[in-house]
């Protein structure tokens, strides 16, 4: 009967709705067409425009926009067109655009594993020889920032913006109230956990639902216990690298800290996107928090007089007793990265390189980043800190970044997207205590080198 | 829904023309058929083809035969995701159906206050799933949510952090959002039951409960099938609410097939594997839909109104 056929078709439609959306999403987000493609024949490069996509949202968007506007004003014959994209959507959107050959001229990113997948697909320019010819551009930046831009000995991105190490933040008022001192070692941390729990304060805030927040803990425990080479072996694709004794020990210690109620109750329900984890710290419900240096700006904006009143303390993650790692090591984002699409026209590439030389991190941009509480990745940018109300924190970050023997990149950025997803998934399970350290290592060994 | 409506509304002559299979009616299906082919069949073929390749969305699409299938089918994540999907489907059906029937029957009454309540009940359906998920996430925050605000310790649970609690929250929110829709279906269904049946039952001395079980419920058979089909096939592809609320967590406690597919495709860049799951979803959806049709009885053309 007809009615039967009709409803069967409806079922078909319903059941196919999802794969359909997935397939459509792949073509739907191609973004703005490249304006450079249409122009060009007339004025010999005059009027050519490069395109540039980056993250939207305060405070970065305003600084990025202003830098490009200054560049466009100084160079009226050509220019850069901007598109700001929201954080979560950005990764998917830029990937889709690059895959579809619709990439912007200048690709903003985090370097590391994501950049490597662009390089493998031949989508971004090799800038090694350009940096050799323009040594001044390279030499003014933190050398540590180039690690995540370098794939197989070649540089594929221009480091830019700010350095963002992970910092151990603490609430000085809570420490005072409970009558304890900031930790000098991991042993101190374990003692503090008992004392804060006894005082009814959560020792550590953690936005566990976001998963990468948990990862920051493992990054430091691995480094402090076994040294930076333990994760480096994973990154280099060594077989069974996660089985390293230091790796198993770090994972075991992690679960011990969770079992000792080191983290706020219900941390798996707390998200970092809503800044609920940072609110726990500045409201005094938690005493400490391991978080990226960008958290300073957020607590300043949302915590009332918490930061300005001297409530916020900070330090590098303390050493683990008997550990091999260098206590000066840190981890986080050594910078942000700008690559040039290999599909761009020569004029567009030229504009992008001019922007890298004269536009990126000019004095004004450095000042604006400093005003947001960020440390620009320019050598000597600490000379601009004087007069900033955040000078103390900025100097601390500048010191951490400058003195770090190893500034490792966040694991999820360093690994390929495929391996990073497995990593975050297993980290969530490890923190749920639903898998053992050895199971974690076995699961992760399976995706080494992917 | 469409079926009971057409069965009831069809005039004898139209039915006769349909039976002969001629006339203008086939032409009416052309627009639907075209959009169905363009937006369902073609992408489906694409998904099927992609499932035999590996593609990271950046480089070239490489044929890899059955590699993606092998990877997905041997991954212990697949039976887990299937099981979670089944649980979500079963639990949301078991919660929503009785509640929707009761509310639907209640709202079918013509009293003024019931009409008003019907409008109020309808509100959750007007909200977007993502907005609902974000709102519930904020309400359930263990430190700054409803429990902390009202100082009710009972509400201060690790709602999204304990597997069983997180699963229950998902079922609750899904039901909260969709019970209004299914109540509406049942409201319509109840209103189509001829009054004479109830009058006859009253004359025979049947009470309210007896009337409900002997008349209302059997008469709602096709509405129940329609609503169940929508619920089951719908929860099979449930994505947005779960993704925003728990992102499949804690761990993988609420990782249904659709979320698994998204994570593989768009977060882990394994489009081949994601397409394999897409194909599995389609097959499952088809099988379930056909099964439900079977449950509907051998002779769907039979009248529901015998004896009326």
Boltz contact constraints between the chains, C-beta under 6 A:
constraints:
  - contact:
      token1: [A, 2]
      token2: [B, 18]
      max_distance: 6.0
  - contact:
      token1: [A, 3]
      token2: [B, 3]
      max_distance: 6.0
  - contact:
      token1: [A, 3]
      token2: [B, 6]
      max_distance: 6.0
  - contact:
      token1: [A, 7]
      token2: [B, 3]
      max_distance: 6.0
  - contact:
      token1: [A, 11]
      token2: [B, 289]
      max_distance: 6.0
  - contact:
      token1: [A, 13]
      token2: [B, 40]
      max_distance: 6.0
  - contact:
      token1: [A, 14]
      token2: [B, 233]
      max_distance: 6.0
  - contact:
      token1: [A, 15]
      token2: [B, 233]
      max_distance: 6.0
  - contact:
      token1: [A, 15]
      token2: [B, 282]
      max_distance: 6.0
  - contact:
      token1: [A, 15]
      token2: [B, 285]
      max_distance: 6.0
  - contact:
      token1: [A, 15]
      token2: [B, 286]
      max_distance: 6.0
  - contact:
      token1: [A, 16]
      token2: [B, 40]
      max_distance: 6.0
  - contact:
      token1: [A, 16]
      token2: [B, 44]
      max_distance: 6.0
  - contact:
      token1: [A, 16]
      token2: [B, 282]
      max_distance: 6.0
  - contact:
      token1: [A, 17]
      token2: [B, 237]
      max_distance: 6.0
  - contact:
      token1: [A, 18]
      token2: [B, 237]
      max_distance: 6.0
  - contact:
      token1: [A, 18]
      token2: [B, 258]
      max_distance: 6.0
  - contact:
      token1: [A, 19]
      token2: [B, 47]
      max_distance: 6.0
  - contact:
      token1: [A, 19]
      token2: [B, 278]
      max_distance: 6.0
  - contact:
      token1: [A, 20]
      token2: [B, 43]
      max_distance: 6.0
  - contact:
      token1: [A, 23]
      token2: [B, 43]
      max_distance: 6.0
  - contact:
      token1: [A, 23]
      token2: [B, 46]
      max_distance: 6.0
  - contact:
      token1: [A, 23]
      token2: [B, 47]
      max_distance: 6.0
  - contact:
      token1: [A, 92]
      token2: [B, 266]
      max_distance: 6.0
  - contact:
      token1: [A, 95]
      token2: [B, 57]
      max_distance: 6.0
  - contact:
      token1: [A, 98]
      token2: [B, 58]
      max_distance: 6.0
  - contact:
      token1: [A, 99]
      token2: [B, 57]
      max_distance: 6.0
  - contact:
      token1: [A, 99]
      token2: [B, 58]
      max_distance: 6.0
  - contact:
      token1: [A, 117]
      token2: [B, 58]
      max_distance: 6.0
  - contact:
      token1: [A, 121]
      token2: [B, 58]
      max_distance: 6.0
  - contact:
      token1: [A, 121]
      token2: [B, 59]
      max_distance: 6.0
  - contact:
      token1: [A, 266]
      token2: [B, 142]
      max_distance: 6.0
  - contact:
      token1: [A, 266]
      token2: [B, 158]
      max_distance: 6.0
  - contact:
      token1: [A, 266]
      token2: [B, 161]
      max_distance: 6.0
  - contact:
      token1: [A, 268]
      token2: [B, 161]
      max_distance: 6.0
  - contact:
      token1: [A, 268]
      token2: [B, 250]
      max_distance: 6.0
  - contact:
      token1: [A, 269]
      token2: [B, 142]
      max_distance: 6.0
  - contact:
      token1: [A, 269]
      token2: [B, 158]
      max_distance: 6.0
  - contact:
      token1: [A, 269]
      token2: [B, 159]
      max_distance: 6.0
  - contact:
      token1: [A, 269]
      token2: [B, 160]
      max_distance: 6.0
  - contact:
      token1: [A, 269]
      token2: [B, 161]
      max_distance: 6.0
  - contact:
      token1: [A, 276]
      token2: [B, 141]
      max_distance: 6.0
  - contact:
      token1: [A, 276]
      token2: [B, 144]
      max_distance: 6.0
  - contact:
      token1: [A, 280]
      token2: [B, 143]
      max_distance: 6.0
  - contact:
      token1: [A, 417]
      token2: [B, 268]
      max_distance: 6.0
  - contact:
      token1: [A, 417]
      token2: [B, 269]
      max_distance: 6.0
  - contact:
      token1: [A, 418]
      token2: [B, 268]
      max_distance: 6.0
  - contact:
      token1: [A, 418]
      token2: [B, 269]
      max_distance: 6.0
  - contact:
      token1: [A, 421]
      token2: [B, 267]
      max_distance: 6.0
  - contact:
      token1: [A, 421]
      token2: [B, 268]
      max_distance: 6.0
  - contact:
      token1: [A, 428]
      token2: [B, 249]
      max_distance: 6.0
  - contact:
      token1: [A, 428]
      token2: [B, 251]
      max_distance: 6.0
  - contact:
      token1: [A, 429]
      token2: [B, 251]
      max_distance: 6.0
  - contact:
      token1: [A, 432]
      token2: [B, 250]
      max_distance: 6.0
  - contact:
      token1: [A, 432]
      token2: [B, 251]
      max_distance: 6.0
  - contact:
      token1: [A, 434]
      token2: [B, 251]
      max_distance: 6.0
